[in-house]
């Protein structure tokens, strides 16, 4: 039942993508024989779904080889080939959040303002708590008006404590206090919400690096995960963000937010190609319950479910 619910949640989240990509490709391919013209149109539609130019060309070129060799001739077979090839792009990708051998595991959450970062922190906290682990939140997003209060509100709703500083507090100082509190209280996971960064402003990215380094001095080997929250609706701009954040703080995983609002869910493929960082979680709605682990097979099937 839980598995079925997870599958349905992903389908709902990808409904707009499926309506655009899946339905469109079924119309293009169903009951038809392949041709060079159909292959060219297939490539264009993959690019339009934000799968990325590189991935679209590689996938269609591999299909073209099979077509010219006479091994794939029907549109239905081409669709199966497409789904199989997309799933294979995550074959070696790690799944699930990574936890430290000892306490606490430190997870740094980064991203630009407007991506849904603080709400995503609440979703991550609930996911961790539901796994049976204790969680402490660090409110280091001190520059955005209302961000700390927003996180405190989520903490109260979820029954999770929040470490916060005063107005306009130094984010690194808040992160340090949160690390001390996590150690003294013996919690399993410290989840730190960082100040939203404009990925085009170097000095802000350097401050984010400072937050990471301060936590690492208190807890060696931390952070154990650096999750980048990306707005799925931002398309190719999300890829640029991913590249800059990875360079600044060595991103280890992606939280793909606002999946339910986009017709371009294929951006997960482009992100994988651009930075070789796995998607760990996807946000499929507005509430803390609306989060699912990223499962490549489920995801690809949902992309074509319309």
N, C-alpha and C positions, 0 to 999 in steps of 0.2 A: 504494500500500500504506500509506504514512504517513497519507494523507488518510483512508483507510478506518479505520485504527486510531484516529485522532482522533474520527471520527464514532462509532465503537463505544464509546469511552471516555465520551463525552458521554451516549450512550444508557444506559450502565451507571450513570453518576452520577445520571441523572434517572429511573431505573427506578421509584423510589417515587412521584415526581411523576406519571409517566405512568400508573402503576397507579391512582392516585387521580383525576387530572384527565382524562388521555386516554381511559382505559377508560370512565370514568364518562360523559364527554361522547359517546363513540361509542354507548354504550347509550342515552343520552337522545335522540340525534339520528338514528342510523342507521335508514333505512327509514321515517322519519316525516316528516310535513308539519309545517312551522312553525306555531306558534300563539302567542298572547300568554302563555299558561301556560308553554310551552316556553322562551320568551325570558326569562321571569322566573326560571325554574329555572336557566337557563344563567348568568345574572348571579350568582345565589347560589353556584354552583359555582366560578366564577372568583374570587369573593371568598374562598371557603374555601381556594383554592389560593394565597392571598396575592398574587394579581395586583394587589390594591388596589381600594378602592371606586371611586376616581376612574376608573381605567382600565377596570374592569368596566362601569361605567355608560356611559362614552363608547363602548366597543366595542359593547355591546349596543344602545345607542341608534342607532348607525350601522347596525347590522344590522336594527333595527326599521324604520328608514326604507326600507331595501332590501326588506324583507318586505312592508310596506304598499304599496309601489309595484309589487309583483308581480315584482320582479327576482330575489329569492331566496325560494324556496318549500319546497325539500327540506332535510332535515336535513343530508345530505351536503354540499350547497352552503353551508350555514351554517357547517359545520366548516372548509371551505376559506376562506370569508370571514374566519373568526376567525383562522386561522393567518396569512393574508395581512396582516390588520390589525395583529396583534401584531408581525410582522416589520418592518412599516413604522414602528413607533415608534422604531427604531434607525437609520432611514435616513440621518441626518446625523451619527451618532455616530462619532468617530474610533476606529480599531481599532489594536491593537498598542501596545507600549510606546513612549514618546517619548524619543528620544535627542538629546543636545546636539550642536551642530556640532563642538565641541572636546571634549577630555578634561579631567576625567571627567564623565560623566553621573551626577548624584546622584539616587538614588531613596530617599525616606523611606517607611518602612513603619510604619503606625500601626494602632491597634485596641485593643479592651479585652482584658484577660486572659481566657483561656478560649476565645477565638475561633479559636485555632490559628495565631496570628500568627507565632511563631518558626519553626514547621514550614513555614508559607507562605513565609517569607523563603528557606528552603532551596530550595523549589520554584522561586521566582523566580530565585534564583542559578543553578540548573541550566538553566533556560530561557534565561537570558542567555548562560551559558557555551556552551550547545549552539548558539547563534547565531554562535559564533566570537569573542565578545568576552571580555576578561579582566574578572574581578570581584574586588572587595575587600569584605569584610563588616565593618561597624561594630557592635559589641555594646553598644548604648546602652540596652538593657533591663536596667538595673542594680538595679532595686528588687525584682524578682520572684526569689525564691530558685531558683537553678538555671538561670535563663534564659541567663546568659552561658555556662555550661558546656554547656548544650544547643546553643547556636549554635556553640561551638567543636567539638563532636562532629560536627555537620553539616558544618562547614568541613573537618574531616579526611576525612570520607567523600567529600566532593565534590572535594577537592583545591583548596580555596579558602582563602586566608589570612583571618584574623580579627584585627581591632584591638579590644582590650578593655582595660578599666581594672581596678583592684582592687575588692575587695568594697565595695558601696554607693558606688561612684564617682559623681561628678556626671555625669548623662547628657549634658549639653551639652559637658562637657570631653572625654568619650569621642568624641563626634561631631566635635569640633574636631580631635582627634588623628587620627581616621580620615580627615578631609578633608586634613590635611597629608600623611598617608601616601599617599593616593590621588594627590595631586599629585606627590609625589617619586618614586613608583614608576611613574607614567605609565599607570595602569590605565584601562580603558575605562569601567567603571561602579563607583561606590561605592554599596553597598546598606546602608542603616542600619536596624537593628532598634531601634525606640524602646521605652521603658518603657510597658507596658500602662496605658492610661488609663481610669479610670471616667468616662464621658462626662457623668456628673451632678455631677462635682466640678470646679469652676472653677479652683481653684489647680493641680490636676494638668494641666489643659488649658493653663494659662499656661506651665507648664514645657515642655510639648511645643512651644509656640510659640517658646520660648527656644532649644530645640534647632535648630529650623528657622532662626532668625535667626543663630545662631552659625555654622552651615554656610554660610549666604549671605554672611556677612562674609568668609569664606575663599575661597569659590568664587562669584563673582557669577552671578546668575540661578538659583542652586541654591535649593531642589531642583527638578529638571526634571520629576519625577513625585512625587506624594504618593499612595501606594496605601493605601487603607483596607481592611483585612481584616475581612470580615463573615462571621459564622457563618450559613450558609443556614438552619440549623434554628431560628434565633431569630425568624424571621418578622418581624412588624411591629416588634419591638424593634430590629431591624437598621436600619429606616428612621429611627428616632429617633437612633440612634448616627450614622448617616450625616449627618443634618442638623447635629448638634452638631460633629462633626469637620470638616465642610466649613467651618463658620463659624470654627473655631479655626485651621486650617492649610491651607485652600483645597485640599481633596482633588481630585485630577485623575483618579483611576481607582479602581475597585473590584476587589479580589481576593475572589471569592466562595468561601469555604472550606466544607468538609464538605457539599458538594453531594450526596454519595452517601448521606447520612443523613437526607434530608428528603423529605417528600411535598409540600413547598411551594416548589418551584423557581420558581414564578411571582413570587416576591418581587423578582426582577430587574426586572420591569416596574414594580412599585411604587416601587422605588429610583430608577429612571430618571425617573419622574414627580415624585418628591419633591425630588430635588436636581439633576437634569439632569447627572449624572456617569456616564460610560460604565463598564460592566463590562469590564475588560481581560483578566482571567484567571479561570479557575474550577478549584477543587481537586476532583478526582474520586476521591480515595483517600488512603492514608496515606503513600505513599512519594514521594520527590522526582520520580519519573517521572509521578506522577498529577496532572498539571496540563495544562490545555489553553487556548489562546487562546479568547476568547469570540467565537463566530460566531453572530449572531442567527438566521440561517436554520437552521443545524444545531440550535441550542438549542430553537427553537420546534418544529421537527419532532420532536425527541427528547421534548419535553413531551407529545406526542400519539402516541407510538410504540407504546403498549401496545394 
